[in-house]
């Protein structure tokens, strides 16, 4: 039986959430490339790599505690039909991750599992950064309008290829 069984369960939930984020950002990157927004597609690929790193950290911690990681996403990715829908959906997912990771950090600390507590806190802070960036993009989109906003993330290289 793994040590800190409740932490292992929370780590598994977090792993599944991060794998969902990886797949979602991958889909976003390709959709954005298709829309000609190559700079924003590159940003989504960066986010995907960061979420993949988080998933790896959760796997490592599960293994350290004697658990068996299940590398299964929590849900399937969804193709966004607009920038606003993309950002709103991602912001909601980040908010959910912050809530789950904060509660998991608290529970791990109470159980004396300092390593998992610190891991959850660290990744929750990363997710807060993602949430803030998404919130900022939604604000810019509203203030600038979609055509002007799209110009920020378009270099023209995709159309020339």
C-alpha positions in Angstrom: 0.0 0.0 0.0 1.4 3.4 -0.9 2.4 5.9 1.8 0.1 8.9 2.1 -2.7 7.2 0.2 -4.9 10.3 0.2 -2.1 12.3 -1.3 -1.6 9.7 -4.0 -5.3 9.9 -4.9 -5.1 13.7 -5.1 -1.9 13.5 -7.1 -3.6 11.1 -9.5 -6.5 13.5 -9.9 -4.0 16.3 -10.6 -2.1 14.2 -13.1 -5.4 13.6 -15.0 -6.2 17.3 -15.0 -2.7 18.2 -16.3 -3.0 15.6 -19.1 -6.3 17.1 -20.1 -4.6 20.5 -20.2 -1.8 19.1 -22.4 -4.3 17.8 -24.9 -6.4 20.9 -24.8 -3.4 23.2 -25.4 -2.3 20.9 -28.2 -5.7 21.2 -29.9 -5.7 24.9 -29.4 -2.3 25.3 -31.0 -3.4 23.5 -34.2 -6.7 25.4 -34.3 -4.9 28.7 -33.9 -2.4 27.7 -36.6 -5.4 27.0 -38.9 -6.8 30.4 -38.1 -3.4 32.0 -39.0 -2.6 33.1 -35.4 0.9 31.6 -35.4 2.2 33.7 -32.4 -0.8 32.6 -30.2 -0.3 29.0 -31.4 3.3 29.2 -30.3 2.1 30.5 -26.9 -0.3 27.5 -26.6 2.6 25.1 -27.3 4.6 26.7 -24.5 1.6 26.3 -22.2 1.3 22.7 -23.3 5.0 22.0 -22.4 4.6 23.6 -19.0 1.5 21.4 -18.3 3.4 18.4 -19.5 6.1 19.2 -17.0 3.5 19.4 -14.3 2.2 16.0 -15.3 5.7 14.6 -15.0 6.2 16.1 -11.5 2.9 14.5 -10.4 4.0 11.1 -11.9 7.3 11.4 -10.0 5.6 12.1 -6.7 3.1 9.3 -7.2 6.0 6.9 -7.8 8.0 8.2 -4.9 5.0 7.5 -2.6 4.7 4.0 -3.9 1.7 4.5 -6.1 1.1 3.5 -9.7 0.3 6.5 -11.9 -2.6 6.2 -14.3 -1.7 8.3 -17.3 -5.3 9.1 -18.4 -6.7 12.5 -19.0 -9.7 13.6 -17.0 -11.7 14.6 -20.1 -11.4 14.9 -23.9 -10.3 18.3 -25.4 -12.9 20.5 -27.0 -12.4 22.5 -30.2 -13.1 26.2 -29.5 -15.1 28.1 -32.1 -13.8 31.5 -31.1 -11.0 33.1 -29.2 -13.3 34.2 -26.5 -14.7 30.7 -26.0 -11.1 29.3 -26.0 -9.9 31.8 -23.3 -13.0 31.4 -21.2 -12.9 27.7 -21.2 -9.2 27.6 -20.3 -9.6 30.2 -17.6 -12.4 28.1 -16.0 -10.1 25.0 -16.2 -7.3 26.9 -14.6 -9.6 28.1 -11.8 -10.7 24.5 -11.2 -7.1 23.4 -11.0 -6.2 26.1 -8.5 -9.1 25.1 -6.3 -8.2 21.4 -6.4 -4.5 21.9 -5.9 -5.1 24.4 -3.0 -7.3 21.9 -1.2 -4.9 19.0 -2.0 -2.0 21.1 -0.6 -3.9 21.8 2.6 -4.9 18.1 3.0 -1.3 16.9 2.3 0.1 19.3 4.9 -2.4 18.1 7.5 -1.4 14.5 6.8 2.3 15.4 7.2 3.1 14.9 3.5 5.3 18.0 3.1 6.6 17.1 -0.3 3.1 16.8 -1.9 2.0 20.0 -0.1 4.9 22.0 -1.6 4.4 20.4 -5.0 0.7 21.3 -5.0 1.4 24.8 -3.8 4.1 25.4 -6.4 1.9 24.2 -9.3 -1.1 26.1 -8.0 1.0 29.3 -8.3 1.9 28.4 -11.9 -1.8 27.9 -12.6 -2.6 31.3 -11.1 -0.2 32.8 -13.6 -2.0 31.0 -16.4 -5.3 32.2 -15.1 -4.1 35.8 -14.9 -2.7 35.7 -18.5 -6.1 34.3 -19.8 -8.0 36.9 -17.9 -5.8 39.6 -19.4 -6.4 38.2 -22.9 -10.1 38.3 -22.4 -9.9 41.9 -21.2 -7.8 42.8 -24.2 -10.1 41.0 -26.6 -13.1 42.9 -25.1 -11.3 46.3 -25.3 -9.6 45.9 -28.6 -12.1 43.9 -30.5 -11.3 40.6 -32.2 -9.8 42.0 -35.5 -7.3 44.2 -33.7 -6.5 41.6 -31.1 -5.9 39.0 -33.8 -3.3 41.3 -35.4 -1.2 41.1 -32.3 -0.8 37.3 -32.7 -0.4 37.2 -36.5 2.9 37.5 -38.3 1.7 36.6 -41.8 4.2 33.7 -42.2 1.6 31.1 -42.0 -0.4 32.6 -44.9 2.8 32.9 -47.0 3.8 29.3 -46.6 
